[in-house]
Amino acid sequence: MNKKMIPIIMFLIMFINIEFCQGTVKFSPGSKTGVNYNKIVWLESPFLFAKPHQWQPIGPWGGKTIDLAIAPNKTNILYALCENTVLKSEDYGLTWNKTGEIEQVNPDRPVGPLYHLSVHPDLADWVYLGGQFTLRQSRNGGQTWEVVIDSPGFDFNYVVFNSRNRQTRYATSFDHTTEDQINGGGIFKSIDGGGTWQLLQTPFTGSSVYDLEISENDTSLLYVSTAQGLFKSTDAGLYWVELDPEIQGKIYNLALAHDDSAIIYASFFTLFCQDGGVIKSSDGGKTWTPCDNGLPRKCIGAFAADPYKADRLYAALSPAPLNKTYGLYITENGGMNWRRLANTLSDSIFHDIELDPLQPGKLYLAADIFGIYASDNHGLSWQSKNNDINFISGPVTIDPTNVNIILMAEGSSIYRTVDGGISWKRILALENSSDFWTIAISPAATNVIYAFQGLSGLNNMLRSNDGGDSWEMWTDSVLPQRAKLKIDPVHSFILFAVTRTQGVFKSIDAGKSWMIKNAGLPLRYVNNIAFNPLNPNTLVAATDKGIYKSYNRGDHWLHIGLDSTAIQNISISARDTLIIYALTTSLPDRYSCLRRSDDGGINWQNMTMPHAMEVSNFVIDPFNHRTIWISMFDEITWTSQVFFSNDGGQIWCSPDEGHFKIFISDIVIPSFAGQKVFALTYNGLYRLDFTSSVMTEKYNGPSDFRLFQNYPNPFSGSSADFNSLNSPQISSGTIIEYQLNKESCVKLSIYNLIGQLITDLVNQNQAPGRYLVPWNGRDASGKILPTGIYLMKLETSRSAQIKKMVLFE
């Protein structure tokens, strides 16, 4: 019995006129650990899509938020530190705007990691930002930043203000590294409003300072947790006494009761969180008692005391290598009993808990993978506050049959949306720290997904056969790092891997083993490959020395053109496979140019570019090879702009002005949805909905209609019910497409080669427009037809047209 071919099913959408032109070890219970396959988390979009013809952010929403700070006198104003970007909100987190750029101290020292934010108690626009070697401040709400302390070896956390004397403030720091000769931890103090700072000479100077608390009732009373222990000062930091709670481990977080300066809470844990807990002192630190009943694990990542009730505290559990318990907990009796707060954020590390000093019950969470969430009822329920806050995006793939199903990798996690970005789930979370380099959905069977970890020394192949709900992994893959996966359009178990160090690899067992396929290639610098849409045996490869073609699925390569040119990307038209587009780069100036061949890659012509900027990528509209989308970027400002052309690159337009203030790494048009373009940026995924024009190609057939070639072709018969273009389960059959220029009585029929009628697919009056008709390779009685050549005939009252198609059993 012949092996079935499972071709691409392209679900197409009708064209309408353009109206704008504005200038991836199978893990199951009891198996070896490594993948949190059963931990699915949900990230909600803060808004739905807006107008067409505009780029709309579609997530994933949230991302790593390191720290939050509330303006104490105007609690509608919040600041958030997301990676190395500071955001500001003036409406309780409903919307966010990026603050000014944080500049380097000098050209030889880039902006290092940033750690904490602190806001002046009386001045909402006065913000401190602690980071590596520097403490910065802004006096205009983050529009501009200036360095107030520059001290290599010291990493700065946050600033604590004296509640009765605003001129006095303290800045905590920790030792940057043990490899230098600087003991960089301690406390800096200013008594002139931050004009000058002095490093206090303390018993713990040189050691990392974790937390500093000042009593509101007696501002000369300070408690500080350090790498050397817990200390107390009663004279504003001049003299310090070490407190001995008699615990095993280090104290990290402190919290003072707001109405009694003698009551202090502290969380501690040992190395790797093997032990720890929460302790309490009611006599200023002289004696201590445990107060962690109800906490399933003793490792606390974030800790906060409620300013309205002395006995109410919040604690967020931090993950440990041997215990993956997460969650947010609350006590309302001073730690005698803790209970877990039910929320959808149980699978994340919480970096910060902030309580609104003016609104009882209102608190915010800064989470590792969720971004920012808020509660108005002491944590009983939560709302997303992630508008305008997206992930720093990794590789993305879109389901070839359903534009609403998108998968994106970020770090060692994979996220999925099934509603076009309104909401996202984290469907995979690996415990290793290697990033995913590529992820791809099989066009032949869209439930099959592949992903490759090709960074940080881990080369792991992953596969899912159920759309991402469960995964299997092959560790230590022979593929080199940064390999790009390409899936055969007919067989989901055949993969190619493109590398810039070892050329092309091929797998015929779903990525378990690989063969090098470089016969005929003169070098190993291969940037991309593309399949012939109508003949998957034929591939073209973009290399640093021109373009190569294979007629036997990569077993051997032949040079076809552009022999001295570096080719970054390549694409074959689905309408006419002799038409090939290539993105080339000339060295040493790296000037990029888009080129076109009309004869299968032998002869090439340069295309006109809209601007003298670098082209980051391009994509061809699957409906019409004359429609091209490109993303360009400015190397100086590192911003991008998107352009499209409807006439093969002669005239370029920019939708919605096309300008991004961030870098676009890729643009995608799903093969069945030419009216949607996706842009992958460093600030998440964006989608553009546009109306596409019916661009009639030069054609000498009947003037009242046109019959296009079916696709895929060849194709296999479908055993499924193939009567709906909206079914995402179809992975076989074919699509017949035609265009009516006038209202007509239309008949679309299938015949065999001896002229016998097989079935009628359409027989009715139809209005002008583009029509898509699926055929499952069965006759009128539902019987699957044998392998062979069949004819599709489209006829109206005036004329008729016939095309051949190939059916595989």
ABEGO torsion letter per residue (X at the ends): XBBBBBBBBBBBBBBBBBABBBXXXBBBBGBBBGBBAABBBBBBBABBBBBBGBBBBAOBBEEBBABBBBBAABAABBBBBBEABBBBBAAGGABBBBBBBBBBABAABBBBBBABBBBBAABAABBBBBBBGBBBBBAAGGABBBBABBBBGBBBBBBBBBAABAABBBBBBBBABAABABBABEBBBBAAGGABBBBBBBAABGBBBABBBBBAABAABBBBBBAAEBBBBAAGGABBBBBBAGBBEBBABBBBBAABAABBBBBBBBBGGABEEBBBBAAGGABBBBBABGBABABBABBBBBAABAABBBBBBBBBAABABBEBBBBAAGGABBBBBBBAAAABBBABBBBBAABBGBBBBBBAAAEBBBBAAGGABBBBAABGBBBBBBBBBBBAABAABBBBBBEABBBBBAAGGABBBBABBBABABBBABBBBBAABAABBBBBBABGGBBBBBBBAAGGABBBBBBGBABBBGBBBBBBAABAABBBBBBAAAEBBBBAAGGABBBBBABGBABABBABBBBBAABAABBBBBBAAEBBBBAAGGABBBBAEGAABBBABBBBBAABAABBBBBBBBOAAGBBBBBBBAAGGABBBBBBBABBBBBABBBBBAABAABBBBBBBBAAAGBBBBBBBAAGGABBBBBGGGBBABBBABBBBBAABAABBBBBBAAEBBBBBBBBBBBBBBBABBAABBBBBBOBOBBBBBABBBABAABAABABEBBBBBBBABBBBBBBBBBBAAGBBABBABBBBBBBEBBBBBBAGBBAAGBBBBBEBBBBBBBBAABBBBBBBBBBX
